[in-house]
Amino acid sequence: MTIDRWRGHAHPRFPDVVYPLDYGHLDNSRSSDGAEVDVFVGTARGAGVISVLLTADPRKRDVELKILLDCTPAEVEQARRFCSEVLGTGGHLVERDDLARGDRSRPGK
């Protein structure tokens, strides 16, 4: 995994876009747009893949999957809001099965 945009830092081309979480990509992977699969990384070390965000960028005519790794529930919401409100790509959240059933004992510990 490579982190290329750190929590609290601006996007290299868009200084008004500040990342709420560490952001990068999974090395040696491919997303639907041909680039690596994107990943948001939170502070709940060891929690694993918490959920994914399915996003659509109508300007680029692009649909992507963004993995949320080691995120607390608050960080999941930060990532969702960032994609929806800042990037304008929406963000349909798909939670891991145990979290969708309400077992939130592991993430965020």
NUKEGU-677808 format. One line per 4 residues: number of its first residue (from 1); for each residue y, x, z of C-alpha. Coordinates in Angstrom, 1 decimal, decimal comma, padded with zeros to 4 digits. Layout:
% NUKEGU-677808
NUM) Y/X/Z  ...
This chain:
% NUKEGU-677808
1) 000,0/000,0/000,0  003,5/001,2/-000,8  006,6/-000,1/001,0  009,6/000,4/-001,1
5) 012,1/-002,1/000,5  012,4/-001,8/004,2  013,3/-004,5/006,7  017,1/-004,8/006,9
9) 017,8/-002,9/003,7  019,3/-004,3/000,5  017,6/-004,7/-002,9  018,4/-001,6/-005,0
13) 020,1/-003,7/-007,8  021,4/-006,6/-005,7  023,2/-005,4/-002,6  023,6/-009,0/-001,2
17) 019,8/-009,4/-001,1  018,7/-008,0/002,3  014,9/-008,0/003,1  013,9/-009,6/006,4
21) 010,6/-007,7/006,5  009,1/-004,6/005,0  008,3/-005,3/001,4  006,2/-003,5/-001,2
25) 003,1/-003,8/-003,2  -000,7/-003,1/-003,1  -001,5/000,1/-004,9  -003,8/-000,2/-007,9
29) -003,5/-004,0/-008,1  -002,2/-006,3/-010,8  -000,3/-009,5/-010,5  000,2/-012,2/-013,1
33) 003,4/-010,4/-014,3  001,6/-007,1/-014,8  003,1/-005,4/-011,8  001,4/-004,7/-008,5
37) 000,7/-007,6/-006,1  003,7/-008,0/-003,7  003,3/-007,8/000,1  005,5/-008,6/003,0
41) 004,5/-006,6/006,2  005,3/-007,9/009,6  005,0/-006,6/013,2  001,7/-008,2/014,3
45) -000,3/-005,0/013,6  -004,0/-005,8/013,1  -003,5/-009,5/012,4  -004,5/-009,0/008,8
49) -003,6/-011,2/005,9  -002,0/-014,2/007,5  -001,1/-016,2/004,4  000,2/-016,0/000,9
53) 003,3/-017,4/-000,8  003,0/-018,8/-004,2  006,4/-018,4/-005,9  007,9/-019,4/-009,2
57) 010,9/-017,8/-010,8  012,3/-020,2/-013,5  014,8/-017,6/-014,7  012,0/-015,0/-015,4
61) 009,4/-017,7/-016,3  007,2/-016,0/-013,8  004,7/-017,2/-011,1  003,6/-014,7/-008,4
65) 001,5/-014,4/-005,3  003,0/-012,6/-002,3  000,7/-011,5/000,5  001,9/-011,8/004,1
69) 000,2/-009,1/006,1  000,4/-008,7/009,9  003,1/-011,3/010,2  004,0/-013,4/013,2
73) 004,6/-017,1/012,7  008,4/-016,4/012,8  008,0/-013,7/010,2  006,0/-016,0/007,9
77) 009,0/-018,4/008,1  011,4/-015,5/007,4  009,5/-014,6/004,3  009,2/-018,2/003,1
81) 013,0/-018,8/003,6  013,8/-015,5/001,9  011,9/-016,4/-001,2  013,1/-019,9/-001,3
85) 016,8/-019,6/-000,2  017,7/-016,0/-001,1  015,6/-015,3/-004,2  015,4/-018,9/-005,4
89) 011,7/-018,7/-006,2  010,5/-021,3/-003,8  007,4/-020,5/-001,9  004,4/-022,7/-001,3
93) 002,7/-021,3/001,8  -001,1/-021,1/001,9  -002,3/-020,1/005,4  -005,5/-018,4/006,4
97) -008,1/-021,1/007,3  -008,2/-020,4/011,1  -004,4/-020,6/011,2  -004,2/-023,7/009,2
101) -006,6/-025,3/011,8  -004,2/-024,3/014,5  -005,8/-021,2/015,9  -002,8/-018,9/016,3
105) -004,2/-016,8/019,1  -004,5/-013,6/017,1  -001,3/-013,3/015,0  001,7/-012,0/016,9
109) -000,2/-010,5/019,8
